[in-house]
Amino acid sequence: MAGNLIELTDDTFDSTVNDGVVLVDFWAPWCGPCKMLTPIIEELADEYAGKATICKMNTDDHREAAVQFSISAIPTLILFKDGQVDKKWVGLTTKDDIAAALDEAIG
């Protein structure tokens, strides 16, 4: 993972998303659109370091959270604020749209 980007597992998911503003990218290595989104997620991780936690979760290796949040298509992004779902995107989305939601959640 790049610099400030965190790789989540089933074991670390709950403790990570329950604190502050957290963006989770649910992805898989075989997913073409996921690969297209990765550079955006990496940029956001660096730009929001210290303000929000930006994470990736491989749904092939770690399925519990994907099942818990009914992830039926990837990429799916979920923005959490203190453990609660604040916003959800399914499929590709723009960096500007994600950044706007992060800014709003951070306040």
Residue frames as a rotation matrix with the C-alpha (Angstrom) as fourth column:
MET 1
0.572 0.820 0.000 0.00
0.820 -0.572 0.000 0.00
0.000 0.000 -1.000 0.00
ALA 2
-0.058 -0.557 0.828 1.11
0.495 -0.737 -0.461 3.53
0.867 0.383 0.319 -0.72
GLY 3
-0.682 -0.468 0.561 2.17
-0.052 -0.735 -0.676 5.93
0.729 -0.490 0.477 2.04
ASN 4
-0.794 0.396 0.462 -0.89
-0.598 -0.369 -0.712 6.80
-0.111 -0.841 0.529 4.10
LEU 5
0.064 0.837 -0.543 -3.20
-0.811 0.361 0.460 4.15
0.581 0.411 0.702 2.65
ILE 6
-0.472 -0.144 0.870 -4.25
-0.770 0.548 -0.327 1.40
-0.429 -0.824 -0.370 5.09
GLU 7
-0.496 0.300 -0.815 -5.02
-0.408 0.748 0.523 -2.18
0.767 0.592 -0.249 4.03
LEU 8
-0.094 0.567 0.818 -7.92
-0.990 0.032 -0.136 -3.44
-0.103 -0.823 0.559 6.16
THR 9
-0.854 -0.029 -0.520 -8.61
-0.096 0.990 0.103 -7.03
0.512 0.138 -0.848 7.15
ASP 10
0.183 0.942 -0.282 -11.67
0.204 0.245 0.948 -8.62
0.962 -0.231 -0.148 8.75
ASP 11
0.101 -0.221 -0.970 -9.81
0.967 0.250 0.043 -8.35
0.233 -0.943 0.239 12.08
THR 12
-0.741 -0.509 -0.438 -8.98
0.609 -0.784 -0.119 -4.63
-0.283 -0.355 0.891 11.80
PHE 13
-0.491 0.568 0.660 -12.15
0.535 -0.401 0.743 -3.38
0.687 0.718 -0.107 10.08
ASP 14
0.497 0.841 -0.213 -14.40
0.692 -0.236 0.682 -2.53
0.523 -0.486 -0.700 13.06
SER 15
0.298 -0.427 -0.854 -11.73
0.789 -0.394 0.472 -0.86
-0.538 -0.814 0.220 15.17
THR 16
-0.756 -0.625 0.194 -10.63
0.612 -0.572 0.546 1.26
-0.230 0.532 0.815 12.21
VAL 17
-0.512 0.589 0.625 -14.02
0.430 -0.455 0.780 2.52
0.744 0.668 -0.021 10.97
ASN 18
0.349 0.734 -0.582 -15.38
0.869 -0.022 0.494 3.29
0.350 -0.678 -0.646 14.44
ASP 19
0.154 -0.395 -0.906 -13.14
0.687 -0.616 0.385 6.32
-0.710 -0.681 0.177 14.98
GLY 20
-0.376 -0.317 -0.871 -13.45
-0.163 -0.902 0.399 9.56
-0.912 0.292 0.287 13.03
VAL 21
0.585 0.504 -0.635 -13.87
-0.662 -0.155 -0.733 9.91
-0.468 0.850 0.243 9.27
VAL 22
-0.420 -0.684 0.596 -12.89
-0.224 0.715 0.662 6.77
-0.879 0.144 -0.454 7.37
LEU 23
0.363 0.446 -0.818 -13.17
-0.914 -0.001 -0.406 6.00
-0.182 0.895 0.407 3.65
VAL 24
-0.215 -0.383 0.898 -13.07
-0.198 0.918 0.344 2.30
-0.956 -0.104 -0.273 2.71
ASP 25
-0.027 0.088 -0.996 -12.51
-1.000 -0.005 0.027 1.14
-0.002 0.996 0.088 -0.87
PHE 26
0.244 0.182 0.952 -13.87
-0.237 0.964 -0.123 -2.40
-0.940 -0.196 0.279 -1.28
TRP 27
0.299 -0.301 -0.905 -11.95
-0.953 -0.151 -0.264 -3.92
-0.057 0.942 -0.332 -4.22
ALA 28
0.690 -0.223 0.689 -10.43
0.104 0.972 0.211 -7.06
-0.717 -0.074 0.693 -5.72
PRO 29
-0.260 -0.945 -0.198 -7.22
-0.137 -0.166 0.976 -7.57
-0.956 0.281 -0.086 -7.73
TRP 30
-0.611 0.050 0.790 -9.08
0.689 0.526 0.500 -8.86
-0.390 0.849 -0.356 -10.81
CYS 31
0.414 0.900 -0.136 -11.42
0.771 -0.426 -0.473 -5.83
-0.483 0.091 -0.871 -11.00
GLY 32
-0.230 -0.504 0.833 -10.55
0.910 -0.414 0.001 -3.43
0.344 0.758 0.554 -13.85
PRO 33
0.440 0.440 0.783 -12.53
0.183 -0.898 0.401 -0.43
0.879 -0.033 -0.475 -12.52
CYS 34
0.929 -0.167 -0.331 -10.94
0.334 -0.007 0.942 -1.02
-0.159 -0.986 0.050 -9.09
LYS 35
0.006 -0.991 0.137 -7.49
0.953 0.047 0.300 -0.65
-0.304 0.129 0.944 -10.67
MET 36
-0.132 0.015 0.991 -8.62
0.627 -0.773 0.095 2.60
0.768 0.634 0.093 -12.29
LEU 37
0.778 0.533 0.334 -9.78
0.062 -0.594 0.802 3.95
0.626 -0.603 -0.495 -8.92
THR 38
0.554 -0.577 -0.600 -6.60
0.832 0.415 0.368 3.00
0.037 -0.703 0.710 -7.02
PRO 39
-0.479 -0.807 0.346 -4.52
0.750 -0.581 -0.316 6.08
0.456 0.108 0.883 -7.98
ILE 40
-0.008 0.578 0.816 -7.36
-0.156 -0.807 0.570 8.35
0.988 -0.123 0.097 -6.83
ILE 41
0.888 0.346 -0.301 -7.61
0.192 0.317 0.929 6.53
0.417 -0.883 0.215 -3.50
GLU 42
0.162 -0.921 -0.355 -3.82
0.981 0.189 -0.045 6.76
0.108 -0.341 0.934 -3.05
GLU 43
-0.518 -0.298 0.802 -3.87
0.354 -0.928 -0.116 10.52
0.779 0.223 0.586 -3.76
LEU 44
0.411 0.765 0.495 -6.71
-0.245 -0.430 0.869 11.05
0.878 -0.479 0.011 -1.29
ALA 45
0.719 -0.201 -0.665 -4.84
0.643 0.555 0.528 9.06
0.263 -0.807 0.528 1.37
ASP 46
-0.375 -0.926 -0.050 -1.91
0.904 -0.352 -0.242 11.47
0.206 -0.136 0.969 1.09
GLU 47
-0.509 0.206 0.836 -4.03
0.094 -0.952 0.292 14.63
0.855 0.228 0.465 0.80
TYR 48
0.456 0.796 0.399 -6.22
-0.393 -0.222 0.892 13.76
0.799 -0.563 0.211 3.81
ALA 49
-0.113 -0.589 -0.800 -3.47
0.606 0.598 -0.525 12.38
0.788 -0.544 0.289 6.06
GLY 50
-0.930 -0.252 -0.269 -4.21
0.356 -0.424 -0.833 13.50
0.095 -0.870 0.484 9.62
LYS 51
-0.666 0.746 -0.008 -7.80
-0.740 -0.662 -0.118 14.51
-0.093 -0.072 0.993 8.73
ALA 52
0.576 0.817 -0.007 -9.36
-0.802 0.564 -0.194 11.23
-0.155 0.118 0.981 7.55
THR 53
-0.339 -0.613 0.714 -8.34
-0.384 0.783 0.490 7.59
-0.859 -0.108 -0.501 7.33
ILE 54
0.334 0.371 -0.866 -8.31
-0.942 0.092 -0.324 6.15
-0.040 0.924 0.380 3.80
CYS 55
-0.301 -0.358 0.884 -8.39
-0.481 0.857 0.183 2.35
-0.823 -0.370 -0.430 3.49
LYS 56
-0.174 0.257 -0.951 -8.64
-0.881 0.391 0.267 -0.46
0.441 0.884 0.158 0.97
MET 57
-0.150 0.179 0.972 -10.24
-0.634 0.737 -0.234 -3.82
-0.758 -0.652 0.003 1.68
ASN 58
-0.742 -0.196 -0.641 -9.65
-0.634 0.513 0.578 -6.78
0.215 0.836 -0.505 -0.63
THR 59
0.143 0.933 0.329 -13.03
-0.969 0.200 -0.147 -8.52
-0.203 -0.298 0.933 -0.82
ASP 60
0.389 -0.089 -0.917 -11.47
-0.416 0.871 -0.261 -11.74
0.822 0.483 0.301 -2.13
ASP 61
-0.507 -0.737 -0.447 -9.34
0.136 0.443 -0.886 -12.13
0.851 -0.510 -0.125 1.00
HIS 62
-0.957 0.183 -0.226 -11.64
0.189 -0.200 -0.962 -10.51
-0.221 -0.963 0.156 3.57
ARG 63
-0.645 0.751 0.144 -15.36
0.316 0.090 0.945 -11.11
0.696 0.654 -0.295 3.09
GLU 64
-0.405 0.549 -0.731 -16.96
0.910 0.167 -0.379 -10.40
-0.086 -0.819 -0.568 6.49
ALA 65
-0.510 0.200 -0.837 -17.30
0.117 -0.947 -0.298 -6.62
-0.852 -0.250 0.460 6.12
ALA 66
-0.920 0.172 -0.351 -18.33
-0.383 -0.215 0.898 -6.98
0.079 0.961 0.264 2.47
VAL 67
-0.541 0.757 -0.368 -21.16
0.580 0.652 0.488 -9.26
0.609 0.050 -0.791 3.53
GLN 68
-0.401 0.347 -0.848 -22.05
0.816 -0.286 -0.502 -7.05
-0.417 -0.893 -0.168 6.51
PHE 69
-0.387 0.195 -0.901 -22.44
-0.154 -0.977 -0.145 -3.99
-0.909 0.083 0.408 4.27
SER 70
0.468 0.711 0.526 -24.09
0.325 0.415 -0.850 -5.85
-0.822 0.568 -0.037 1.37
ILE 71
-0.187 -0.612 -0.768 -21.30
-0.676 -0.487 0.553 -5.20
-0.713 0.623 -0.323 -1.13
SER 72
0.480 0.463 0.745 -22.66
0.207 0.766 -0.609 -6.73
-0.853 0.446 0.272 -4.33
ALA 73
0.797 -0.302 0.523 -20.50
0.514 -0.115 -0.850 -4.89
0.317 0.946 0.063 -6.86
ILE 74
0.321 -0.752 -0.576 -16.99
0.489 -0.389 0.781 -3.50
-0.811 -0.532 0.243 -6.76
PRO 75
-0.800 -0.572 -0.183 -15.53
0.396 -0.274 -0.876 -1.03
0.451 -0.773 0.446 -6.54
THR 76
0.528 0.849 0.037 -17.71
0.513 -0.353 0.782 0.18
0.677 -0.394 -0.622 -3.71
LEU 77
-0.690 -0.669 0.278 -16.63
0.196 -0.542 -0.818 3.06
0.697 -0.509 0.504 -1.51
ILE 78
0.493 0.799 -0.344 -18.17
0.650 -0.075 0.756 3.64
0.579 -0.596 -0.556 1.90
LEU 79
-0.445 -0.536 0.717 -17.53
-0.100 -0.766 -0.635 6.77
0.890 -0.354 0.288 3.92
PHE 80
0.223 0.443 -0.868 -17.90
0.816 0.402 0.415 6.21
0.533 -0.801 -0.272 7.66
LYS 81
-0.225 -0.261 0.939 -18.20
-0.366 -0.870 -0.330 8.88
0.903 -0.418 0.100 10.32
ASP 82
-0.514 -0.099 0.852 -17.66
-0.857 0.089 -0.507 7.55
-0.025 -0.991 -0.131 13.85
GLY 83
-0.865 0.024 0.501 -18.70
-0.067 0.984 -0.164 4.05
-0.497 -0.176 -0.850 12.75
GLN 84
0.153 0.983 0.101 -21.85
0.194 0.070 -0.979 5.08
-0.969 0.170 -0.180 10.89
VAL 85
-0.336 -0.197 0.921 -22.25
0.922 0.130 0.364 4.95
-0.191 0.972 0.139 7.10
ASP 86
-0.241 0.161 -0.957 -22.24
0.072 -0.981 -0.183 8.54
-0.968 -0.112 0.225 5.86
LYS 87
0.364 0.300 -0.882 -22.14
-0.840 -0.303 -0.450 7.96
-0.402 0.904 0.142 2.09
LYS 88
-0.020 -0.319 0.948 -21.77
0.161 0.934 0.318 5.04
-0.987 0.159 0.033 -0.32
TRP 89
0.134 -0.009 -0.991 -20.66
-0.929 -0.349 -0.122 4.92
-0.344 0.937 -0.056 -3.96
VAL 90
0.307 -0.055 0.950 -20.94
0.197 0.980 -0.007 1.86
-0.931 0.190 0.312 -6.21
GLY 91
0.643 -0.184 0.744 -18.75
0.765 0.097 -0.637 1.83
0.045 0.978 0.203 -9.32
LEU 92
-0.431 -0.873 0.230 -16.33
0.869 -0.470 -0.155 4.46
0.243 0.133 0.961 -10.47
THR 93
0.788 0.576 -0.218 -16.67
0.611 -0.776 0.160 7.96
-0.077 -0.259 -0.963 -9.10
THR 94
0.448 -0.620 0.644 -14.64
0.233 -0.614 -0.754 11.13
0.863 0.488 -0.131 -9.39
LYS 95
-0.461 -0.718 -0.522 -11.96
0.780 -0.048 -0.623 12.35
0.423 -0.694 0.582 -7.04
ASP 96
-0.797 0.180 0.576 -13.86
-0.241 -0.970 -0.031 15.65
0.553 -0.164 0.817 -6.69
ASP 97
0.257 0.964 -0.065 -17.04
-0.397 0.166 0.903 13.86
0.881 -0.206 0.425 -5.57
ILE 98
0.369 -0.196 -0.908 -15.16
0.697 0.705 0.131 11.81
0.615 -0.681 0.397 -2.98
ALA 99
-0.696 -0.717 -0.051 -13.19
0.595 -0.535 -0.600 14.83
0.402 -0.448 0.799 -1.75
ALA 100
-0.452 0.619 0.643 -16.37
-0.449 -0.780 0.436 16.89
0.771 -0.091 0.630 -1.38
ALA 101
0.612 0.692 -0.382 -17.94
-0.057 0.521 0.852 14.16
0.789 -0.499 0.358 0.77
LEU 102
0.018 -0.694 -0.720 -14.76
0.884 0.348 -0.314 13.85
0.468 -0.631 0.619 2.85
ASP 103
-0.815 -0.336 0.471 -14.65
0.166 -0.916 -0.365 17.62
0.555 -0.219 0.803 3.39
GLU 104
-0.004 0.914 0.405 -18.29
-0.532 -0.345 0.773 17.66
0.847 -0.213 0.488 4.46
ALA 105
0.639 0.238 -0.732 -17.79
0.333 0.772 0.541 14.74
0.694 -0.589 0.414 6.86
ILE 106
-0.339 -0.856 -0.391 -14.69
0.828 -0.075 -0.555 16.31
0.446 -0.512 0.734 8.38
GLY 107
0.658 0.690 -0.302 -16.57
0.753 -0.603 0.263 19.56
0.000 -0.400 -0.916 8.82
